[in-house]
Amino acid sequence: MKIIGPFTQIVTLNHLPLKGSIKDESLEIMMDSGIAVEGDRIKSLDKFDLLKKKYPETTVELIETPQVLLPGFIDNHTHICFAGNRAKDYAMRISGKSYQEIAKAGGGIWDTVMHIRNASKYELVRLTAERANKLLHAGITTIEVKSGYGLNVEEELKILRAIKEANRQTKADLISTCLAAHIKPKDFEGTEEEYLLYIEEKLLPKIKKENLAKRVDIFVEEAAFGIHAAKGYLQRARQLGFDCTVHADQFTTGGSVVAIDGGAVSADHLEASGNKEIRMLADADIVATVLPGASLGLGMPFAPARKLLDAGASVAIASDWNPGSAPMGDLLIQASVLGAYERLSIAEMLAGVTFRAVKALRLNDKGILKENFLADMQAYPVKDYREIFYLQGSLKPNIVWKNGERI
């Protein structure tokens, strides 16, 4: 066991609601305190001097300068297993071409599919581990990673195997999601329903057998999969034992209804969600994940995070790091910018990148600094937690701990 401290402030994020708005005054902030860690778990939090008296023979990891301690962040929506880049798409986009027009011209998702298919598994492992380690040093200790750039059985398996291997090469936790239902590939002869059936019959059982993912995702949109086909796919995926999530309401509505009716754990994007969808998301047992990086990358309005919170929804914030629409990959900057535009409290931003994101991944021992939770933590060289978001992502943690181990 060891004691780490003293910290100027420890922001625990304990005793906060899973749904709805949160005021900063609700935050539990421990002053001049420390944290006792045993193995990979938090054993105790208290005033630093009291911890030293309580555990007099324990090793002390001394923090000598003012620091604010937060839980490690959770990014519950990324596509960091990719090869190549889509700078050409970016140039087309800022010249006025739409997302759909770029896709029709051979760019978009299909361009990344071609790069993935030409890459070896070992190259994908290296690239994914490098990106995961970059995120880890930025305080993101758990990262969801989607497939979806293979779009046939063997290539999707290659991606998921690469994510599994990359998870061994980083101290961050990588949570795999099968997004074979990203778009219907150009080289598949058949309807979108037939492609989804192909995934269900040929791919999902192999994923189960190799334990490559416990989650599936589908992109519900005019340029991807329709509502009827998506509902059937989610139903059958759940019957196979997968948790489900949905790319929903990015350009048009309909996806959030699919997510709710299909028992998904989260509906992600939501830029197009209107009052009807907001009310339904707030009333359902689902996490509304907003992706400000995609709005910045595409030059689109942000998802209505303020309205979702005021309606009572559980709102997570994720980076959507991908080579096309969200290439930045900086969760703290994106959450800070979203907060400024959507008038989110710091407590709401913190909840969105910690325990509410944990709920979207169906995990239960992360995102809060409390006894028996994993000691996934990050420290920022400031005296007041408000400075972190005030600096809009330019300030990064100078210490990160994963499972109690200093990175």
Helices and strands as residue ranges (DSSP letters): E 2-11, G 24-26, E 29-38, E 41-47, H 48-54, E 59-62, E 68-71, E 73-75, H 87-94, H 99-104, H 109-118, H 121-137, E 140-146, H 153-168, E 173-181, H 192-198, I 199-203, H 204-210, E 215-219, H 227-239, E 243-248, H 255-261, E 266-269, H 275-283, E 287-290, H 292-298, H 305-311, E 314-317, H 331-342, H 346-352, H 355-360, E 377-380, H 386-390, E 399-402, E 405-406
